[in-house]
């Protein structure tokens, strides 16, 4: 009996020793990644140029094209194996001259309020529109009010983000329908326009734009749609309570053009052992036009680029082919993400993992994963490797809009989850600018992403 126990004990001790050595090696490499990002990172300098030298990058704009050219140039300078542009047709919408709005309590007595057109909105007639206001808390209220109370008026959607939800993206999801579909629904009841409370947990004077859709509304029935700042919404609501007969003036000059050609920007380090297994890491290169898109999603772009640069800097040779993808047109169409997935499927490319950063450049807290139980169990086993960096959030959930179209059986999709409490202060607004990004937080996020990519590259998917 003892003769059988000794070999078994030897095997067990050998396996434990091997596992400990692997953990030690992983800890060393991850520390090297963090040290390199914090002491010799490039993400912040990249973001400085993208934000301050190029600026807002709305799909189809000149700045979007400049960003494509910049991204291609920077990836080529990294000396990676392959860099290319992937053509994609994108929508083109322009804001026109600055929007203007005021509340009229009686003829000649007005109060200006900050507004901005929602992305994809039709303009107002020349000279604007002026009409009575009806306040609602959501689309469901329209059916109760009916045409008799809505026709000829401007619908004011004033449901705020739910402040007691710690997960702010849940709060955003709970009220974004009024921005996206509010105009289409209000038009059915004869409204002449809509004003939507900005998706913002802070009370300030910045209106937040974002995508909206008319669905199948005929062109002749489309009505203008604008966002109003949270302070403006509070003021308007208070004034309506005092005087329900006040009127609202809205003037917008936006326009939708024919689709134009743009590009996803892609760079690749080809795998040394499994070159036909692809791992993608990315963010979206386009942004809204009010600010310079530093948090949404310049941060995700430069962090994704930094993943490849960090691997080269520390001398790590990936087993699998790792791609950085700068997706175009996430904000108002998702054309880039859909095109990338379409072409990957047509070419028979085997994507095993994809990671997206599109939640701002704040302090990284962890990741959410769209994967099966076996892969999630593997991820949880890596949690102690991240805890020294105060990265502790590992949960099942959504990943990212651009990588979502890649979803299939066997793939792991992941989203970087930074601290989100301040994200919606800047999201889609004029104050989403470079000065709102903290260098250290940005570099920590890049290192956190590179560490997860390293682990999936080393151990593969289950």
N, C-alpha and C positions, 0 to 999 in steps of 0.2 A: 504493500500500500504506500509506504514511504517513497518507494522508487517512482511512483506515479505523481505524488504530490510535489516533489522537488522540481521536476521539469515544468509543471504547471505554475508553480510559484515563480520560477525564473522567467517564464513568458509574461506573467502578470507584471512583474517588476520591470521588465524590459519595455512593455507597453506604456507603463506609467512614466518611466524615464523619458521615452520618446515623446509622449504627450507634453511633459513638462518642458522639454527642449523646444518643442514647437511653439508653446505659449511664450517662452522666453524670446525666441526668435521673432515672433509676431510683435511682441511688446517693443523690442528694439527697433524694428522697422517702423512701426507706428510712431514711436518717439522721434525717430529721424524725420519722418514726414512732417510732424508738428513743428519740430525745431526749424526745419528748412523753410516752412511756410512763414513762421513768425520772424525768423532772422534774415531770410533772404527771399521773401515772397515777391511776386510780381503782380498779384491780382489787383492791388490798390492802384498801382501806376497805370495798369490797363484801364481800370474803371475811370480814372481821372481823364484819360484821353477820350474814351468812349462818351463820357458824360459832358465834359467841358469843351472838347474840340468838335464833337459831332452833334450831341444833344438828342432831343426827342426823335424817335425813329418810327413814326407811324407807317404801317405797311403801304407800299406804293410811293413813298415820298423820296425826295432826293437824299435826305439824311439816312433813310433805310438803306439805300444803295451805297452810300458812303460807308456805312457800318459793315456791309457785306465785303466791300473792298478792304477795309481795315482788318476784319476778321481773317480773311484769306491771307493777307500779308503777314500778320502776326503768327499765324499757325505755320506758315512756311519758314519763318525765321526760327521756329523751335527746332527745325531739322528732323521732324517726324517723318514717318515712312511715306505718307500720302496725304495730300490736301486737295479737295475739289469742291466745286460749286454744284449744287443740285437745283435745277430750275423748278420753279413753282409759280403758278399764276395766283396773284393775290388781289383782294379788293382795294380800291383807292377811294378814300373819303377825305375831304378837306373841310376844315372848320370855318375858313373865311375870316372876316374881320371879327374882332372881339364881340362876344354876345353882350346884350344889354337888357336889363329888366328892372322894373320898379313896381311898388305897390301903390295904388292910388286910393286914398281914403275918401276924397271928394275931388271934383275937378280942380286941377292946379296944385293940389297938395299930394306930393309923392315922396316915397322913400326908396332909394336904390337898394337892391339886394344882389349878392354875388351868385351868378349862375354860369353854367357852361352847357353846350350842346352835348347830348349823348351820342356816342359814336354810331354813325349810320343814320342819324336823324335827317329828316327832310328840313328845309329851311322854313322860316315863317314867310308869309307874303311880304313884299316890299313895304317897308314902314312898320312891320311887326303886327302883332295881334294884341288886342286888349279885351279882356272878358272877365266875367265873374269867376270866382274860385269855389270849388267844392272839395273839402278835405276828406280823405279816406285813409284807412289804415292798411288797406291791401286790395288786391284784385277782387277778392270775394265780396267786398262791400258794393261793388258796382251793380251786381245783380239785384241786391236788395234795394238800391236807390232807383234803378231803372232809368230809361230814356227821359222820362218826364223831368227828372231832377238833374240830369247830366248834360243833356243836349245844349249846345252853344256855350258851354263852360270849359274852363281849364281844370282838369283833375289834378289835385295835389296829393300825391302819395307820401304819407308822413309816418310810415312804420319804421321805428329806429332799429338799429342792431341791438340784439338782446344783451344787455350789459353784464348780466350775471353768468353768462357762459364763459368759462375760462378758456375754452378752445374758440378763439375768435373767428376761425374760419367757419365754424358752425353758426355763429351769429351772422356772419356775412351770408351764408347759404340760406338763412332763415328770412331774409328780406330782399335778396337780389332779384327775385322774380318780378317785383314791381318795376325795377329798372329795365329788365330785359324784355318783358312782355306787356308792360303797363300801357304803352301807347296803342298797341294792337287791340288790347281789350277795351280801352276807353273809347277808341274810335267806333266800336260796335254800338255804343250808346249815344253817339253824336257829339262827343267832346271835340273841342277845337285845338286842344293841346294838352300836354301833361308836364307837370313839374314833380321831380322825384327827390326826396330827401337823400343826401349823399350817404353812401355806405361808409360811415366813419363813426368810430366810438368816441372821438374827441369833439368838443364843441369849439368850432373855429370858423373862419370866413373863407375856407378853401372849398369850392365845389369840386366834386369828384366825378369825372366822366366814366365811361365804360361802355361795353357793347350793348346794343339793344336790337330787337328784331321786330319787324312788322308781320312776320309769318306770311300768310297768304292774303294779307290786306291789299286790295287793288290800289294802284298808284294814286288814283284820284281821291282815295279815302284816307291816305296816310296823313298823320298829324305830327307837328313838331314836338320833340321831347327834349327836356333839359333837366340837369341836376341843379339843385340849390344847396348851398352850404348848410351845415347843421345849425349855425347861428341864424342864418336866413330863414331856415325852416321853422325854428322856434319862434322867431319874430312874426312870421306870416301866420302861424297857428294862433299865436296870442292875439294878433290883430283881428283875425276872423272871429274869434270868440267875442271880441268887443263889438265888432261890426261885420256881420255876415255879408253885407252888400259891397264890401271893398272889391276893387278890380285889380287885375294883374296885367301888366304890359310886358311882352316878350318879343325880342327881336334877334333873329339868328340868320346867318348867311351861309350855312354849311352846304355841301354838295357832294353827291356820289357820282363817280366817274366810271368809265369802263375799267375792267380788270387790267392789271399790268403784270409784266414778268418780274419776278424777284428770285431769290435763291436761299436755300439752306446752305450754310457753310459747314463743311465736314473735314475733320482731320483724323488720321488713324495711325496708331502704332500697331503693327502687325504682330500677332501672337507667335511666340517661339515654338510652342508645342501644339496648340490647337488653333491655327490661324482662321479656321472656318467657324469658330464660335465667337460671336460678337457681343461685346459689352459696350453700351452707349451711355454717355454721361453728357448732360446738356441743360440748356435753358433757352429762353426765347430772345432773339436779337431785336425784335420790334418792341416798341413801347408806345404809350400814348404821347400826345404832342404837347401837353400842358407843362410838364416839367422836363427833365432829361432822362427819366427812366432809370435812375441809379439803383433803387431797390427793386423795381419791377420792370425789366429783369436784368439790368446790367450786372448786378451782383451775381446772379446765377450764371451768366455768360462767362465772366472772368474767373469765377470759381471752377467752372468746368474746364476751361483752358488750363488753369493752374494744376489740375489733376495730372494731365499729361506732362506738363513741365516739371512737376515735382518728381515724377517717376524717372524722368531723364536726369534730373539733378542729383538724385540719390543713387542712380545707377541700377534701378530695378528694371529687369526685363520681364514684361508680362508674358504669361503662358498663352493667354487668349488675346484676340484682336480687340483693342480698346479704341473707341471712337469718341471724339468730342463733336457734338452736333449743336450748331447754333440755329435753332428753328426760327423760321420766319412766319409771322402772322398768327401768333397765338392769341393776340388781344381781340381781334375782330374777324375770326374765321377759322383758325386752327388749320389753315391750308398746309403749312410746313410740316406739322406732325403727321397729318394724314398722308401727304405725299411721300414722306420718308418711309412710313410703314407700308404703303402701297408698293413702292419700288423694292423694298426689302423682301416682301412676299413674292413679287414677280421674279426676283433673282434667286429665290430659294435660300436667302441668307438665314442662318440659324442664330437668332438673337437669344441669348440666355439670361441677360441681365440688362436693366436700364435704370438709371438714376437721374432725377431731375431736381434742380434747385430753382424754385419759383415762389419763394415765400419771404423774400427780402434778405438783406445782408446782416441780420442781427445775430446775436450769440447762438451758436448751434446747440440744440437740446437733444437731438437724436434723429430718428427716421420713422416714417410709416411705410409699411410694406403691403403690397398686393401680391400675395404668394400663397402656396399651400402650407399645410402644417409642418411638413418635414423641413422645408426651407426656413420657416419661421423659427423652428426649434434650433436650427443651426445658427441663425442670427442671434438668438437669445444666449447661446453659448459663448458668443463673442462680446457680450455686454461688459464683462469685467475689463476687457482691453480698452474700452472707451471711458470707463468711470474715472480714471485719473484726470481726464480732461473735462469732467463734469457733464459728459454726454451720457444721458441715462434713459432717454425716452425711446423705447422700441415697442411699436404697436402695429397691429394690423389696421389697414385703412387705405386711403387713396394714395396715389403716387404723384403724378403730374399730368397736366392736360396734354402736353406734347408727346409724351411717351405712352399715353393711354392706348392709342391705336395699335401699338405693338403687342398688346395683350393676347396671349395664347397659352395653351397648356404647357407647363414646364418652364415658363419664363418667370423671373422675379423682377417686379417693378418696385422701385423705391423712391420716396420723396424726402429730401432734406427738410427737417423741421426745426427752424430757428425759433427763438422766443418770439411769439407773435403779438404780444400785447400792444406794441406801437406800430405794427405793420400798416394797419388801416388808417393811421394818421396821415400816411403818405400815398397810399394806394390810388393810382390814377389821378393824382392831383398835382397842382402847380409846385408844391413843396417837395415832390419826389426828386431831389437833387443831390449832387455829390456830397455836399456838406452834411447831409443827413446820415451818411454811412460812416461807421466807425471802423478804422483800419484793422484793429486787432480782431474785432468780431468777424469781419469779412475773411481775414486770413485763417481764423479758427475754423470757419465754415469750409473753406477750401481743403484744409487738412483733414477734417472729419470726412468729407466726401472721398478724398483720396484713400483714406484708411479703409473705408468700406469697400471701395473698388478693389483695393489690394487683396482683401480677405476673400472676396468672391472670385477673384482671379486665381488665387492660390488653391482654394478648396473646391471651387466649382459649385454648381447647383445640384440639389438632390433629386 
